Amino acid sequence: MDWSEHNSPLSLRDIQVTDTFWKKEMELVRTEVIPLSVGSAE
């Protein structure tokens, strides 16, 4: 097997999450966790 084609970084722009569990978790981080972290760092 040629591992060179499987051994490169993924671009996050090329990844789509379609699972409902992870979509909810990502939305929670986007809307609650990140703003809270930014607010506490200021």
Residue pairs with C-beta under 8 A, 6 or more apart in sequence:
17 23
17 26
